[in-house]
Amino acid sequence: MISIAIDEEKCIGCRACEIACSHHHKKVFDPEISSIEIHIRGKDMNISAVLHKKGGTNNHLACDRCETETEPLCFKYCDWDAVKIVEQPEEDI
């Protein structure tokens, strides 16, 4: 089974992953429902990422790893190689 990981060191905060994710879920461009949240803080633009694996806070939907797509859209549309697909053995999930 695959899992999604976000490399915060490579992420530039463009939020393309959020938009792609929301489009996968509801066919709208709305980061408020995305399974991924990108947070940018301070003058240094410190970036952190949250991946909602279960029904998230507020309106955020759980990541389903884009099971109906050929590849996860967050991975497909990340031009910075910050979103990774990680293979995990079934018993680790």
N, C-alpha and C positions, 0 to 999 in steps of 0.2 A: 504494500500500500504506500501511496505517496503522502508526503506532508509538505507544507509550505514553510519556508524560513525566510526571514528578512535580515539582510546584512546591513545594520545601521551605519556601518563605516562607509559603505558604498552609496547609500541612499542620499540623494540631494534634495529630497522633499518636494519633488514635482507633483506628487500625488496621483500620477497616472494609474497606479495600481488600485487606488480607491475608486476612481471613476470606472475603470474596466470591471471591477468587482461589482459595483452597483448595477452596471448595465447587464452583467451576467444574471444577477438575481431578479431584477424587476424591469429590465429594458429601459431604465432611466439613468441619467448621470447625476447621482445624488450621493455624495460621500457620507451622508448621515445614516445610510443603510448599509454601507459597505462592511464587509467582514474585516477589512484592514483599516486601521486608523493610523495616520502619520501625524505625529506631534512635533512642531518646530518651536523651540523655546530660546529666548534670549538673543542678545546681539550676536552671539557666536553661532546662532542657528543650530543649536544642539537638537539632533533628530532622534526620536524614539518611535518605535512602531509597536502596535498591538494587533494581534491576529485573534479574532474571536472564533474560538472552536466550538463554543456552545452559544445559545442565544445570548447575544452580548448586551451590554448596557444600552440604555435608551432604545433606539431603533435598529441598532447594528444586528445584522443577521449572522448566523453561524457559517463558517467556511465549509463548503461542501467540495472543495478542491476542484471546482468546475467539472464535476463528473459528466455533464452532458456536452462538454467541449472537447476538442482534440488535445488541448493542453490548458492549464490554468491561465486565465486571461491576465492576471496580475503579473505572471512570469512573462507572458507573451509581449506585453506592452511596457515592460520595464527596460528602458534603453541603457540603464546604468549597471545592469547585472546585479542589482541589489536583492532581487527576489530569486530564491533558489527552490528547486524541487528536490526534496530529500526522500530517498527510498527508506522505508522502515519495515522491519519484520513485523508481521501481524501481532505477535505477542507483546510488542513494545507499545502498542497503541491503546 
